[in-house]
Each structure stands twice: as C-alpha cells, then as structure tokens.
Amino acid sequence: MNKEIFIQELNKLNIKITEEQLNKLELFYDLLIKWNDLINLTRITKKEDVYLKHFYDSLTLTKVVNLNNINTLCDVGTGAGFPGIVLKILYPNLKITLIDSLQKRVNYLNEIIKELKLDNIKAIHIRGEDYHEKFDLVTSRAVANIEKLVNYTMHLVDKNGLFIAMKGDISKELTEEVKEKIEKKYKIIEINEFLLPIEDSKRSLLVMKI
C-alpha cells in the first residue's frame, strides 16, 4: 500500500488525514524500523506492508466506533504501538493508555511518544489483568485468543464503554461454545468482518460491553 492508496482507503473510512499526520506516520515508520533492529518488534518491515497491515489496519477500528466521541482509550498488549500510536496521531482528542508486559517495548513506546511530540498518551509496563483503571474504549489487536482476552480486558471497560477486539478470522476462535461462555457475563454487540484492501486477508472486529 503506497501513500496515495493509503489516503484513498482512509477516505473510504471517512478519515481525512492532514499533511502533518502523514509526516508523523512517516517518522513513526522510520523509528519503528530503527528500533526493530534492536528489540524485534515486528516481522512486517517493508514500507508498503507496514502502511497496510499496521497503519491502515489500526484505523479500521473506525468501522465500528466514532473515535471523535471517545475520551479515554486503553490499548492492551500494544506491542509496537498498534493500534494505539496510530490512533493518537489521527485522533489527537483521545487520551490514550498503552499497556504492555515487556519493559523494553514500553521504553520504545515512550521514545516514540517523545519523538512524535504526542500529548495525553502514556505507556505502562503492566499486564492487562493487573491494571485497574476504567476507559470509554478498550481495544486489543492480535493478542491472545478471545476466551482468554476478555479476562485481560473487560474489567477495564467503563459501565457505558466498549471493548473492541481486533482479530484476523475470528470464526476460528469464537465457536458457539466460546460465544455462549462469553455471553453469560458480557454482551456481544457486533461482529464486523471485512477484507483488507490489496491482499484481501480477513479481519474481524468484535464489539462488546459489560
């Protein structure tokens, strides 16, 4: 995905990206590659692939939630900063907490926040299940199977908030048995399934509330 196609696809998501935001994503890419040599953050390193599978993929969250109406967001198991850092660049209104269980990734995230001059965003070295704040929106991308993931995340969701799990093909995890177990405690609001542009790989957004 080159930059022109990236902008076109964001338009389809009703996202208008500014030149400043594009420049920040470009710097984010450069920093990601630099740090990746040191601490192995991602196997996806080719620029076109990062724009598609990390940057664009992070923003598909907007298919199921209007981020302009969200105040606080927690990204559990953020890893290299997806979707949290990308969301902060495109939606500066968000107050974001990034959670990761590995200190060296948190060090990297804090450096990214500093280099990109991002406000109202922090990275914390903690496991999701050990954190106890409440957020309007909690999300997690490619972290654990859904049955385990709800145990790491749902206690962080405010009473009127949402949890959105960002997955590949969720049908492999969300069997009828697992769905029944989850729905004994939580409400599944929506399952939005779609294909990534260009490569047509399957993605799923599972929207839940307490």
Buried (B, 14 or more C-beta within 10 A) or exposed (E): BEBEBBBEBBEEEEBEBEEEBBEBBEBBBEBBBEBBEEEEBBEBEEBBBBBBBBBBBBBBBBBBBEBEEBEBBBBBBBBBBBBBBBBBBBBEEBBBBBBBBEEBBBBBBBBBBEEBEBEEBBBBBBEBBEBEEEBBBBBBBEBBBBBEBBEBBBBBBBEEBBBBBBBEEBEEBBEEEBBEEBEEEBEEEEBBEEEBBBEEEBBBBBBBBB
